[in-house]
Amino acid sequence: MRKLLLLLLLPAFAAEAQKKTPVVSLASDAEEVLLSKTKYRLVGPWRGGRSGAVAGSFKNKNTFYFGGTGGGVWKTTDGGSNWKNISDKYFGSSIGAVTVAPSDENIIYVGEGENTFRGNVSEGLGGMWRSDDAGRTWRNLGLKDARHIIRVVVHPRNPDIVWAAVMGHLFGPNETRGVYKTIDGGKTWKRTLYVNNQTGASDLVMEPGNVNTFYAGTWRLLRTPYSLESGGEGSGLWKSTDGGDSWTEITKKKGLPKGIWGITGIAVAPSNTEKIYAIVENAGGGLFMSNDAGETWSLTSSDNNIRQRAWYYSKIFVDPQNENTVYAPNVNFMRSRDGGRTWQSVRTPHGDHHDLWIDPENGSRMIVADDGGAQVSFDAGENWSTYLNQPTSQIYRLSTDNSFPYRILGAQQDNSTFRIRHRTNGAAVTDRDWEETAGSESGYVVADPTNPDIVYGGNYGGYLSRLDHQTGENRAITAWPDNPMGAGADVQKYRFQWNFPIFFSPHNPKKLYCAGNVLFSTENEGASWTAISGDLTTNDKSKQKSSGGPITQDNTSVEYYCTIFTAAESPVEKDLLWTGSDDGIISVSRDGGKNWENVSPKDAPKWIMWNTVEVDPVKKGAAYFVGTRYKLDDYTPYIYKTEDYGKSWKLITNGIDKMHFTRTLRADRTRAGLLYAGTEFGMYISYDDGANWKPFQLNLPVVPITDLAIKENDLIVATQGRAIWMIDDLTMIQEMKSDLSSKNLHVYAINETYRMQSSGFGFAGNVPRNAGMNPPKGAVVNYYLKNVTDSTKATITVFDSNNKEIRKFSTSAKENDAKIEIAKGLNQFVWNLQYPGVERMEGMILWNGNPGSVFASPGKYFVQVQSGNDSVLVPFTVKADPNYKISQADYDAQFGFLIRARDKFIEIQKAIKDIRTVRSQISDYNSRLGAAMPKEIKKYSDSLSKQLTSVEEALYQTKAKSGQDVLNYPIRLNDKLGGVFDAANSGIMAPSKQVIGVYNELAAQADAELLKLKKIMTDELPKLNKMIREKELPVIGVQNQG
């Protein structure tokens, strides 16, 4: 008989060798090329910001588009449930028009420059764009000096014939205004309607079905920093009957209003093209209707609900099947069913409506643009999609609080203020992680430095409130509560700008400042305010008049001028105060406001608006002032630096694009001379204190940057149209100061890592859609490899403070969770702060599951990165979540207990594996020998198998074959230990006496069974093998794994 050699596996308990203490080597060098690997992440909130342009597909009924006023172009293919940006990497910023070609839905035209011309309007420098693949790629078509392209009409049969309504420069005269036409797909453009260099085209429509007939509105509109002028010479109504090649003014046709015109919106009824509607800004204005293609007109309605704030709205639309169903987007979404004579408000998710697209074949299918983004309806406005899925909010200013994780506070234009966690313990930053807070849409928002639940927020009109998030009390604490709404600045005792500064003293957490044209302070939470300065502006009375123009006044404090626009107290010098005004004055006080000095740069241009002051965080007497003059049609960037309290100044803008006007700047808190600047079109960085700048856009969309903040070594970015973004941990940027050409391996310093508890529920391991991103969870290890080939190996090992190995990861690891990928240049590895858990046994049913990974206790750790002959060891610290008032001793006790319970579970699982292996080999051996098996050996092996089964059944419920079988067959020791592990791991606390007591009992029972197994393996099994050998039968043995 052929001999069979089978080895019975004996358990091995090999002791792990103590590792030699690695040598610590702190890395500090970096290479600037690695900057490209740095990424911004979107935080949120996912709440739509203003949109003024919408369109829909003619064939795909769930496909729509909208253009954000700062946020670029967005597309939905599921009826507004989800939106995706389609303009990033090509263009971005402010969008004034989006149009889909009727003959080819893959062709989309987009005009830059928003069409809602409010005080913080964002112009476009890119002109016109075209996509031939439904938004996947784009090409530029010129018209770059148009600044505001507010309507695009595409020929219904030839997508290369296009007409564009252009408003031109808002803040100064220019020639690129009126109506433009192309017949070659945008290769060339011809201006076909022009009035003067201050008048543009306010609307443009084609008569449905007739490519020869067009109507256009012209509008004189001019803004300055201190005024809005809507209306005047050149404003009117025009008609073309030759395809827009020539135009005839019809402003004076019978029935239209006399006198000065302002903005005009036009619509032609598709079901009756003789019927024309025009909404006209005029002293006798309103909605006018013509039943003879514009020859005669009659006033249909002067309802103020459709004509209020005419410059901001004044659009009109007609249902494609019913000539008497008319829509007038305004504060409310207004609809008339009787040809415009009476109006009713249609419920929408948001207010302040600016554009509407109606499917020409189905009047119930539409998309509206408003101050909350865009929403879709398939039932004529009965139901709408949400705007809480569009990260396009326009943020004015931002600050942070001292909670953990810290919150970012800001004010969203057209919505409310908010505070949002910069990171969470869940899968993402979702709706539940932000809430509204003090103040309103336009204000600064700051939290009490000693109590983050006390928040102060501003709003237009000088309004200031204090909100207690614990009690819900919202208290008005306005410095001078004389509401200025509707009146000019000239009649106000104090002038407060739309978003006036509010800030706390870095030296006295009870001192709060706010600024109008004078600086105020309070030390009793706003119960009383003290003016600590005189007027720190030019106080030019000629620039404080009522705003609006010759027809309609509009005073909201947006145009209030001669105000303090930025202010701060030095973090390194108590009572050193800086202010910058919107009319060009920089003032400084070195005694807490008792005395002030005008230190404005002598070479700074007149009427510059000082948008941001950044006081040097280290150097006394040093400050940076960021100015803009875009409201004077000057896009030049202006950043000035002083190091002597304003006695002398230096312009530091070398390297910033000459058309990227500057808005904000922050100085790095760690590396002197490292500066970050935000402009109208993106981010810049300087490593030499502003002597030279370079783009710092990275993956950030092209969008106006309105404010920056640095907190816990993170850079936070507020945008006007894409919500809040941030860079986590600036260490790599701060270390970029030397060449790495001589180093094969470099490991960057590891930032402090917080151990954050899971939220307890999530999204099945997936990041939800329409939510902000979290940073990597764990210790982030960034390392540089100079050369990487296919044969390059790398190993990353984590050690505890005693230099004991916790876990090893490598390029050659077989397990997915231990394998790393490497590339030439910058690499990143994230240790999740977890000790290895228990390997799952195939087919094992456990009610409590396997014990999971064990979180590292707060303390000091090391990471060793090794590649070839190069090795670097870097220390890092794991810190406790400060929200948990847990002692280090309790952390250590929990950690020690969990490791002990895990190891006992592992020991049991190993025993079960050994039992199954030996029993299987016995069974296989018996079946192979069959009748040749001697009876005494058969009897002994059967007895041995029964003993093994008895031990296994005490350790594990072997009858459980499906998930709920354990309700019929009680769980055994390993499952019970899993439950004890879960109980001890359910929170952050030392294990309770009960948990320890149950564990000790279970461990004792398990040890008794393991002792039985050891006896079987060391006494009974050798006897069986001896009996087999004595009978000269094939040997059954055990493979030693130790």
C-alpha positions, 0 to 999 in steps of 0.5 A, a space after each residue: 500500500 502506497 504510504 500517505 504523508 499527512 501532517 497534523 498542524 500543531 499550534 505555534 505561539 511565536 514571540 515577536 522579537 523586540 525591534 531596534 529603536 529607529 533613528 528619528 530624522 526630521 525632514 524639512 526640505 521640499 521642492 516647489 514642483 510638488 506644489 502641483 500635488 496640493 489640492 483644495 477640497 470643497 467644504 460647502 455649504 451645498 446651497 445654491 447661489 444666484 443664477 441669472 441664466 437657464 436653458 433646457 434640452 429640446 429632446 432629453 427632457 431631464 437635461 437642463 443647464 444653468 449659469 451661476 453668477 460666479 459659479 460657472 455652467 452646470 448641467 443636470 441629466 436627472 431633472 434637477 436632482 443632481 448637478 455637475 459643473 461642465 465649465 471647469 478647466 475651460 472657463 468659469 466665474 460669472 455667466 450671463 447667458 446659456 443657450 442650447 442650439 434647437 437643431 443640435 442639442 450638443 451645441 451650447 453657447 455660453 456668454 460670460 458676465 452676469 446679467 443681474 447688475 447688483 453692487 457686487 456684480 462679477 464681470 466676465 473676461 472670457 466673452 463667448 464660449 461654444 461646446 459641440 459635445 453637450 458641455 464636455 469640451 469648450 472653445 472660445 469665440 471672442 467678444 472678450 471685451 463684452 464683459 456682460 453677454 446677457 442673452 444668446 439666440 441661436 438660429 433654429 436650423 443653422 447652429 452657426 448663426 448666432 445673435 448676442 445681446 451685449 451690455 458691455 462694461 458696467 463701470 465705464 464707457 466702452 464700445 463693445 455694446 449692443 447686438 452682435 451676430 455671427 454666421 460662421 459659428 463665432 469665428 467672426 462677429 459683426 455689431 448690428 445694433 449700437 447706440 452709444 458707449 454707455 448703452 448696451 442690449 438688455 434683451 434680445 428675442 426672435 419671433 418664433 418660427 421667423 428668423 428674420 424678425 427680432 426685438 431688442 431692448 437697449 439700456 443705459 446702465 452705469 455703476 460707480 462705487 457710490 451710485 447706480 444709474 439705470 436709464 437715460 439716453 439710448 434706452 429703448 425698444 428696437 425691431 429688425 425684419 432682416 435677421 438682425 442685420 439692421 434695426 429700427 427704433 420703435 420706442 416712440 410707437 403709439 401706446 409706449 411710455 414717454 420720457 426716460 426709459 430704463 431697462 426693457 424686457 421683451 417676449 413674443 407669444 409663440 402661439 400668436 407672433 403678432 402679440 408682443 409683451 414688453 416690460 419697461 422701466 419708466 415713470 409710467 412704466 409696467 407691462 405693455 402689449 402689442 397685438 400687431 407686431 409692435 406697431 401699437 401698444 397698450 399698458 396692460 399692467 402697472 402692478 408693482 409686484 412685476 416692476 419693483 427694482 426694475 434694474 434687477 428684474 424686468 424679464 417677461 416670458 410667454 407660455 408656448 401654447 397659450 398667448 395669455 399665460 405670461 410669467 414675470 420673474 421678480 421678487 416673487 415668481 409672478 404669473 398671469 393667465 389673462 394676458 398680463 392684466 392680473 398677476 398671482 405669485 407662484 410658489 418657488 423654493 427661493 426668491 428673487 427670480 431672474 430668468 426662465 426657460 420654457 420648453 417650446 413644446 410643453 409649457 409645463 416643463 421649465 427651469 427658473 433662475 433665482 437667487 438660490 440657483 436653479 430649479 426645475 418644474 415639470 408641472 408649470 410650477 406646482 412642484 420644483 426641484 431643490 436648490 440644496 444640491 448646488 455648491 454655488 453660494 456667494 460668500 462675502 467674508 469668513 471667520 472661524 470659531 474655537 470649537 472642535 472641529 472648528 466651524 467656518 462662519 460666513 454670510 451667503 448673498 441672497 440667503 443667510 449667514 451660516 456656520 459649517 464644520 470644516 470636517 466631520 466624523 461622518 462620511 462627508 460634510 452634509 446638510 446636518 453639519 451646517 446651520 444658520 447663525 447671527 446676522 443675515 446675507 451681507 454681513 461679517 460673522 464672528 464667534 465669541 472667542 471664549 464661547 463658540 455658541 455666541 455669534 455676532 452677525 451683521 447685515 445691510 443697514 448697519 444691523 448687528 445681532 447676537 445669537 445664542 445657539 444654546 438658548 436660541 435668543 437672537 438679540 439686536 445690538 445695532 450700534 446705531 439702530 436708525 434703519 436707513 432703508 430707502 434713503 441716501 447716505 447723505 441723510 445718515 448720522 453714521 454710514 454703514 456699508 452693505 458688509 461693514 466690518 465686525 471683529 474681536 480684539 485678539 487681546 481682549 475677548 470681550 472687546 468687539 468692534 464694528 465699523 461704519 464711517 467711524 469705528 465703534 467698540 463694545 465690551 458688554 456684548 453690544 449693550 452699549 457702543 462707543 465711537 473710538 474714532 472720528 470719520 475715517 473717510 474722505 466724507 465727500 458729500 458729493 458721493 453720498 447721494 441717493 442712488 438709482 438713477 433718473 427713474 427709480 431710486 434704490 438705496 440698500 446701503 450697497 452704494 453707501 460710500 465713504 465708509 470703513 470697509 476693512 479694519 483689524 487690531 494687531 495680534 502682536 501689539 495691543 491697541 494697534 488698530 488699522 482701518 481702510 475705507 472704500 474711498 481710499 483712506 488708510 488710518 492707524 491708531 497706536 493707542 486703542 483709538 484715542 488718536 488716529 493718523 491718515 497714513 494712506 500710500 501717496 502713490 495709491 490711486 484716488 478712490 481706491 477701495 481698501 478691501 482687506 487689511 492683514 496685520 502681520 502676525 509676527 512683525 510689529 508695525 507691519 501690515 498689508 492692504 489689498 485694494 480694488 478699483 474695479 468699480 471705476 473700471 480699473 482691474 489693476 491689482 493693488 497690494 501695499 505693504 508697510 513695515 513702519 506703521 504706514 510711514 512708507 509703503 511698497 506696492 507688491 503685485 509683481 506676477 499677478 495678472 494685470 486684469 486680476 484685481 485683488 480682493 484679499 490676502 493672508 500671511 502664513 502663521 508659520 513661515 515668514 514672507 509666505 503670503 496667499 492672495 485672492 483675486 477676482 479670478 483665482 488664487 496667488 502665492 508668494 514666498 518672498 513677502 510679495 516681491 513675486 507672485 505666482 498662480 496658486 489655483 491648483 484644482 480650484 475653479 476659476 471664481 472670485 475669491 472674496 476672503 481667506 482665513 488661516 486656522 490650525 494651519 489650514 487655508 480656508 477660501 471664500 468664493 463668490 459663486 462656489 461656496 467654501 474650499 480649503 487646503 488641509 495642512 499647509 506643512 508641505 507648502 511651508 517647507 518648500 524652500 530647498 532643492 531635493 535633487 540630492 535626496 532620493 527620499 524625503 518625508 515631510 513633517 506630519 501634522 498633529 492628528 486628532 482621533 475622532 470618533 465615528 458618528 455612529 451612522 453614515 452612508 454605507 462607506 460611500 461619500 454621499 452626493 451633494 456633500 462637502 469633502 472631508 480630509 483624509 481621516 488619520 495621520 497623513 504622511 507625505 513623502 517624496 521619491 526622486 526616482 521610481 521604476 517598476 522594480 522600486 519597492 517601498 515600505 511604511 511602518 508605524 511604531 508606537 512610542 516604545 518603538 514596537 511595530 504596529 503595522 507594516 504596509 508595502 508595495 509587495 504586500 498581498 493584502 489589499 489593506 496593507 498594499 501601497 502604490 508609489 509614483 515618482 514625486 509626491 506620494 501620500 499615505 494615510 494611517 487610519 490610527 487603527 491597530 489591525 483587527 481580526 481576520 474573518 473566517 470564511 463561513 463563520 456566523 457571529 451575532 456580534 461579528 469579529 472584533 474590529 480594529 482598535 484605535 490608537 490611544 492619544 500619544 506619540 508615534 513614529 512612521 518609518 518610510 523606507 525605499 531601497 537603502 534610504 529610510 526616514 523616521 518621522 514622529 507625530 502626535 495623536 491627540 484626543 478629541 477635546 469634545 470628550 473629557 477623557 483622561 489619558 489613563 482612561 484612553 490607555 485603559 480602554 486601548 489596553 482592554 480592547 487589545 487584550 480582548 482582541 488577542 484573546 479572540 484571535 487566540 480562539 480563532 486560531 484554535 478553531 482553525 487548528 481543530 478544523 485542520 487536525 479533524 479534517 486530516 483525521 477524517 481524510 486519513 480514515 477515509 483513505 485507509 477505509 477497512 485497512 484502518 486497525 480498529 484500535 486506531 479507528 476507535 482512538 482517532 474517533 475519540 480524538 475527533 470527538 474531543 476536538 469537536 467538544 472544544 470547538 463547540 464550546 468556543 463557537 456555535 457550529 450549528 449556526 449556518 445563517 445569520 439568525 440561526 443563533 436565535 435558536 442555537 445560543 452563541 458561544 465563547 468567541 461570539 460572547 467575547 466579540 460582544 464584550 469587545 463591542 461594549 468596551 469599544 462603543 464609546 470613549 471610556 475606560 472599560 466598566 467593571 461589568 465589562 471587565 468582569 464578564 470578560 474575565 469570566 469568558 476568558 477563564 472559560 476560554 482558557 479552560 477550553 484552550 488548555 484542553 486543546 493544548 492537552 489534546 495537541 501535546 498528549 493525545 495527538 502524538 499518541 495517535 501518530 505513535 500508534 500509526 507508526 507502530 503499525 507501519 501505517 502512513 504517518 499523520 503529523 503536524 506542521 509546526 508553524 512557529 
